[in-house]
Amino acid sequence: MMKHITLLLIFGLMTIGAQAQKVFSVEYESRADVKVFVVDYESQANLLVFKQDYESRADGNEGNWFFVDYESRADKKIFFVDYESRADVKIYFVEYESRAGWKNKEKIHFFF
């Protein structure tokens, strides 16, 4: 019984941490939680990202990002790398919110 409660608590905390995708673009790779590379084609991406205009719309771990102005407000600090081989996650910016989401969930753990 205690094992089940512990597992539920851990899962609950992971879910709470994954609710918002407020990101901050850092200047130095060493300060980043995740290194991302912007690919030229949607088919090359792990994650399709839609840039939200409002912080309240950036919820879940489904590629709806809101870029915050201050590092301390971010859930994840990202660094845009110049080479695909240096990236943790490859992203593609989409024009419509309905297109956002994971194409390849093997990298989803970077945003928990």
Buried (B, 14 or more C-beta within 10 A) or exposed (E): EEEEEEEEEEEEEEEEEBEBBBBBBBEEEEEBBBBBBBBEEEEBBBBBBBBBEEEEEBBBBBBBBBBBEEEEEBBBBBBBBEEEEEBBBBBBBBEEBEBBBBBEEEBBEBBE
